[in-house]
Amino acid sequence: MTATLCEPALAVTARLAGPRPTWERRADVIVVGSGVAGLSLAHSLAGSGLSVAIVTKATVGEGSTTWAQGGVAIASGVGDSPEEHLRDTLVAGAGLCDEAAVRILVTEGPAAVDTILRAGAQFDTDSDGRLQFTREGGHSRARIVHAGGDATGLEIQRTLEKAVHNVDVFEHAFALDALTDQYGAVAGLRVGRLDENGNCLEVGIVRARAVVLATGGMGQVYASTTNPEVSTGDGVALALRAGAEVRDLEFVQFHPTVFYRGPGARGRQLLISEAVRGEGAILVDADGERVMAGAHPLADLAPRDVVSATMAARMARTGVDHLYLDARDLGEDTLLRRFPTIVAGVRSAGIDPVTEPIPVAPAAHYACGGVTADMSGRTSVTGLYAIGEVACTGVHGANRLGSNSLLEGLVTARRLATLLKAELPPQRAIEDTSIAGSTIDAGARLELTVGMARDVGVMRTPEGMRDMARLLQKAAPAGDPGLAAWEATNIHTIATALTAAALCRAESRGAHRRSDITDRRDEWLRHITITARDGVLSTGETA
Ligand SMILES: Cc1cc2nc3c(=O)[nH]c(=O)nc-3n(C[C@H](O)[C@H](O)[C@H](O)COP(=O)(O)OP(=O)(O)OC[C@H]3O[C@@H](n4cnc5c(N)ncnc54)[C@H](O)[C@@H]3O)c2cc1C
């Protein structure tokens, strides 16, 4: 049930501008994105007889998956059970998880991980060849399987890239907008081909029976993030323009321990995995005083929303912009064996974690919200599907439990493959392929992302959020079509929808924290939904 919630409505771009289409192709299934979700889907569709095309806006490996460190959560360890994994996920989700969706995640998780192992992934094992399990924040047991110590995502990406065959892959191909039939069902995609500098070479059309968004997250909407350059929220913005519902956008998870390079740091930053705290590292201030002692029963391993909010409060109170992660007690052997990538990254920035505490601050990490979808990827629009981080299936609620997202990509991709093999929609006639559009000035991106970090970050004030909404509405249409303008426009759309949702939610819950209303409110035990019509957003709510 959806009802109008907050006014006034805010304006975003209705269609992305681009030259007239000059080429055309056809596929049964077009997958946008080549991370764990997109590649797992293509892998699971092998042998189905369906033609599959992947479009990806950079090179194949350039998504968040490649950077994922800690691992994948599965309740397969001794004494563990899906029921316990479910319970931990629901607790972290702060009342807003969809329990049925979480149940699917935790019960189908082990089989989904088995698929990737059978495809050739090498996960870390003990001397008897049994998978090793580690612990992360919010998990009551050691249930995270990992690869290469702290390079789990890279191993998954490598495995899937090798395992996917008989698929047309278009790199440097930017999904602009969905194309629809006269009833609004999705029947294809408008794609801009880019040169290596991001200039638009030409635009084309791919007709398809199913368009699958697997475009990952939106961390680049913030000035500083753990996410790679490609994570600009394109799939959510595209879905809004296609008439789909999006949900829970206000719940942006800020990872507590992101390497702090200084106040001017912009773009992707080095993540210090939660597994480092899982192995015993602690958060301290400049005087060596523990930050999390007494803040939560799980102390340094409290859920991420709690740790980030506690850090933000300590930093505000003491007037500093970073704290420290002290991993010295782990010793050089453990640090190098378990976290080779992290140690190398931190050392290359001039800090030796063996002998010095690591400077850290929270940064944007994971989008709990996204395109409303079920666990098989169905969205509110016929012919449009969403899996992986771009989707909001309800498994993360108001705050994701660490290591549940690679898992979600694996599980939902398998389920969507089963669905598409059984009931692929018919090819529909595209109503209009020559839609005019606009973009906002790419030069506005920096001001918008810095504003989002300041005003709609870990701790939100009503004045800050209103200032941000005003700034967003001032962004002027301009710019030549191409990567910079398309991404800036999508960032503007996401920032506008996210700020609208954050302004609406008059409570603090999970990853959404307000300085003026610091407690949870029962009347807000519901989801804020957003839709767009002709470039005007409207907010609603659903149970
Ligand atoms: C540093 C880091 C560490 C993490 N560690 C963990 C972890 O240990 N465990 C865990 O479970 N999760 C972790 N996560 C989260 C997890 O990695 C992501 O949620 C997950 O990899 C998302 O997979 P995906 O397939 O949905 O998207 P991605 O892997 O991000 O792939 C998205 C793809 O879509 C493409 N794309 C985007 N927009 C367009 C467009 N307009 N047109 C065409 N292509 C487009 C991109 O180029 C990319 O190929 C981590 C994330 C980060 C950033």
The ligand as an SDF file (V2000), in Angstrom:
LIG
                    3D

 53 58  0  0  0  0  0  0  0  0999 V2000
   35.8010   -1.6870   -0.5710 C   0  0  0  0  0  0  0  0  0  0  0  0
   34.5870   -2.5720   -0.4650 C   0  0  0  0  0  0  0  0  0  0  0  0
   34.6360   -3.7120    0.3310 C   0  0  0  0  0  0  0  0  0  0  0  0
   33.5110   -4.5420    0.4340 C   0  0  0  0  0  0  0  0  0  0  0  0
   33.6040   -5.7040    1.1480 N   0  0  0  0  0  0  0  0  0  0  0  0
   32.5490   -6.5580    1.1540 C   0  0  0  0  0  0  0  0  0  0  0  0
   32.6470   -7.8370    1.7760 C   0  0  0  0  0  0  0  0  0  0  0  0
   33.6740   -8.1970    2.3100 O   0  0  0  0  0  0  0  0  0  0  0  0
   31.5420   -8.6380    1.7520 N   0  0  0  0  0  0  0  0  0  0  0  0
   30.3750   -8.2690    1.1470 C   0  0  0  0  0  0  0  0  0  0  0  0
   29.4170   -9.0400    1.1620 O   0  0  0  0  0  0  0  0  0  0  0  0
   30.2810   -7.0710    0.5350 N   0  0  0  0  0  0  0  0  0  0  0  0
   31.3290   -6.2200    0.5100 C   0  0  0  0  0  0  0  0  0  0  0  0
   31.2190   -5.0240   -0.1360 N   0  0  0  0  0  0  0  0  0  0  0  0
   29.9770   -4.7280   -0.8700 C   0  0  0  0  0  0  0  0  0  0  0  0
   29.9560   -5.5540   -2.1420 C   0  0  0  0  0  0  0  0  0  0  0  0
   31.2440   -5.5710   -2.6890 O   0  0  0  0  0  0  0  0  0  0  0  0
   28.9930   -4.9710   -3.1600 C   0  0  0  0  0  0  0  0  0  0  0  0
   27.7360   -4.7400   -2.5760 O   0  0  0  0  0  0  0  0  0  0  0  0
   28.8210   -5.9340   -4.3250 C   0  0  0  0  0  0  0  0  0  0  0  0
   30.0830   -6.2850   -4.8650 O   0  0  0  0  0  0  0  0  0  0  0  0
   27.9570   -5.3140   -5.3890 C   0  0  0  0  0  0  0  0  0  0  0  0
   27.9480   -6.1730   -6.5020 O   0  0  0  0  0  0  0  0  0  0  0  0
   27.0970   -5.7660   -7.7680 P   0  0  0  0  0  0  0  0  0  0  0  0
   27.2970   -6.8260   -8.7720 O   0  0  0  0  0  0  0  0  0  0  0  0
   25.7310   -5.4160   -7.3480 O   0  0  0  0  0  0  0  0  0  0  0  0
   27.7840   -4.3840   -8.2580 O   0  0  0  0  0  0  0  0  0  0  0  0
   29.2730   -4.0530   -8.7170 P   0  0  0  0  0  0  0  0  0  0  0  0
   30.2320   -5.1250   -8.4130 O   0  0  0  0  0  0  0  0  0  0  0  0
   29.5760   -2.6910   -8.1880 O   0  0  0  0  0  0  0  0  0  0  0  0
   29.1350   -3.9740  -10.2940 O   0  0  0  0  0  0  0  0  0  0  0  0
   28.3510   -2.9580  -10.8920 C   0  0  0  0  0  0  0  0  0  0  0  0
   28.5800   -2.9880  -12.3740 C   0  0  0  0  0  0  0  0  0  0  0  0
   27.6470   -2.1380  -13.0320 O   0  0  0  0  0  0  0  0  0  0  0  0
   28.3320   -1.3450  -14.0010 C   0  0  0  0  0  0  0  0  0  0  0  0
   27.5500   -0.1300  -14.2400 N   0  0  0  0  0  0  0  0  0  0  0  0
   27.1570    0.7970  -13.3400 C   0  0  0  0  0  0  0  0  0  0  0  0
   26.4230    1.7610  -13.9510 N   0  0  0  0  0  0  0  0  0  0  0  0
   26.3570    1.4330  -15.2670 C   0  0  0  0  0  0  0  0  0  0  0  0
   25.7660    2.0160  -16.4100 C   0  0  0  0  0  0  0  0  0  0  0  0
   25.0940    3.1910  -16.3680 N   0  0  0  0  0  0  0  0  0  0  0  0
   25.8850    1.3920  -17.5940 N   0  0  0  0  0  0  0  0  0  0  0  0
   26.5860    0.2270  -17.7090 C   0  0  0  0  0  0  0  0  0  0  0  0
   27.1930   -0.3660  -16.6640 N   0  0  0  0  0  0  0  0  0  0  0  0
   27.0650    0.2230  -15.4490 C   0  0  0  0  0  0  0  0  0  0  0  0
   29.6800   -1.1190  -13.3660 C   0  0  0  0  0  0  0  0  0  0  0  0
   30.6220   -0.6760  -14.3110 O   0  0  0  0  0  0  0  0  0  0  0  0
   29.9480   -2.5040  -12.7920 C   0  0  0  0  0  0  0  0  0  0  0  0
   30.3960   -3.3850  -13.8020 O   0  0  0  0  0  0  0  0  0  0  0  0
   32.3210   -4.1880   -0.2510 C   0  0  0  0  0  0  0  0  0  0  0  0
   32.2760   -3.0400   -1.0360 C   0  0  0  0  0  0  0  0  0  0  0  0
   33.3930   -2.2310   -1.1520 C   0  0  0  0  0  0  0  0  0  0  0  0
   33.3230   -1.0170   -2.0260 C   0  0  0  0  0  0  0  0  0  0  0  0
  1  2  1  0
  2  3  1  0
  2 52  2  0
  3  4  2  0
  4  5  1  0
  4 50  1  0
  5  6  2  0
  6  7  1  0
  6 13  1  0
  7  8  2  0
  7  9  1  0
  9 10  1  0
 10 11  2  0
 10 12  1  0
 12 13  2  0
 13 14  1  0
 14 15  1  0
 14 50  1  0
 15 16  1  0
 16 17  1  0
 16 18  1  0
 18 19  1  0
 18 20  1  0
 20 21  1  0
 20 22  1  0
 22 23  1  0
 23 24  1  0
 24 25  2  0
 24 26  1  0
 24 27  1  0
 27 28  1  0
 28 29  2  0
 28 30  1  0
 28 31  1  0
 31 32  1  0
 32 33  1  0
 33 34  1  0
 33 48  1  0
 34 35  1  0
 35 36  1  0
 35 46  1  0
 36 37  1  0
 36 45  1  0
 37 38  2  0
 38 39  1  0
 39 40  1  0
 39 45  2  0
 40 41  1  0
 40 42  2  0
 42 43  1  0
 43 44  2  0
 44 45  1  0
 46 47  1  0
 46 48  1  0
 48 49  1  0
 50 51  2  0
 51 52  1  0
 52 53  1  0
M  END
$$$$
